Amino acid sequence: MRRKSYNAGIGYRLFKMYVGFIHNHLLYRHFHVINPENIPPEGVPLLIVSNHQNCLNDPLGVVFTFKDRKPKFIARADIFMIHPLTNRILRSLGLLPAFRLGFEGRRMIKNNDKTFESASNELIDGRTVMMFPEAGHQDKRWLGNFSLAYTKLVFQAAEKSNFEKEIFVLPSCNHYSQYDGFQTDFLIKFGTPVSAKPFYELFRKQPRKAQMELNNLVRKQIEDLMLDIRDLSNYEAIDFIRNTYGDKFAKSNGYRSNHLPDRLLSDKMLCKHLETFNEQFIYDSAIKYKHFLTKFGLTDMQFRYQPTKIKVFIRFVLLLCLLPLWVVSLVPNILIYTFPKIITRKMTDKMFKSTMLIGSAVFITIPLLYGGLFLTIALAFNIYAALIYLLVSPLLILFAWYYYQRLLYLWKDIRFLWIKNKRPFQKMKQLHDKLYDSLAQRLISHQ
């Protein structure tokens, strides 16, 4: 007999609290959940369908959306094959493997029967399942082709219940300020639930047509929710413009440029305008400007905020004064930042970086480093000193990271001042001014 409780056990909740602290406060600066009121109540059979852009971090967003509910996730099977321990951990977290023809091969596809059997039972029992119909994560902000496997699961569960259960599909999207690194922003945004019940009769007669019609409704919502850049031939230029001119565009249209939900709406508008007027010389200018910035180790921020010698000097003095504190904070934490880079440096799929960052922090670096430090301080001094250190350790992790970022910004500002009066700088400034002026003229005419 299947379990009827919809809530997770105490062990899962405690582990979730631990991972949630790392996810919501260390890995991400802000974690936004948009339209949570669209989530059907517990006990309603629910399949969440989303775009897929950041490996394990995408389903984690859903995990931390729910307070007690423990959803099941159907994820790519290759991550279960890394190690037997990895397989056990992923399954304990609610992940189920999906075997893909183009990756695991035809002989492994039959293993999906067991996965779908388990997932359909979850739906029939009124629980929550999540799938990513792109069948793999993208490395860019666009929506890939959908597999109809999720619609097959919906109707399979409905058929097993003699079409008595009303199963809902909830479209959602994941969006990141950056795909990897510490203290970035992340949002998950839910659409409107789509009931599969109106398609039951059609499914009995024309199963494929019912699946396609349901998919059309779900996919259209996800396209509208996310930033979906369709012009892939000019993607690099469009994304560069979004990351540079997008700040000015957001402010001029009444959006908060540093608030990710607002910035998503603004970026969608900006990219739509860019794809509408589609002027190649703007894209070419953007790529040339980007290459100049890369060559000289600068960012567009230096051109926007124009650092001065006095400002750079003041920041240098402040950072110099804080240097001892940085050394103290960096020594126990350096492995948290460097270990994921070491294990991912040979990986061709860069979208695993953020997954390895949180995975290594949860299971390796934070437990070992701070467990060891806690015992050392407790033995050398007392348990209270060890507890105090443990409480302030998250602040040390954040301080070490932000200090390093300020060092990088300072170095870029120094380089900016160093080449400001040189000939290559004048050409770079001309490209910047030409790009911004052209964008301003075109975008005003399209508003």
NORGI-V277426 format. One record per helix or strand of 2 or more residues. SS is the DSSP state (2 for helix, 1 for strand). FROM is the first residue (numbers start at 0). TO is the last residue. If there is no record, write none. Layout:
<<SS	FROM	TO> <SS	FROM	TO>>
This chain:
<<2	9	26> <1	27	33> <2	35	37> <1	45	49> <2	55	62> <1	71	75> <2	76	80> <2	83	91> <1	94	97> <2	105	108> <2	111	123> <1	127	130> <2	148	159> <1	167	175> <1	183	189> <1	193	194> <2	196	204> <2	206	224> <2	231	243> <2	245	251> <2	259	276> <2	279	294> <2	299	304> <2	308	320> <2	322	330> <2	333	343> <2	349	379> <2	382	418> <2	422	444>>
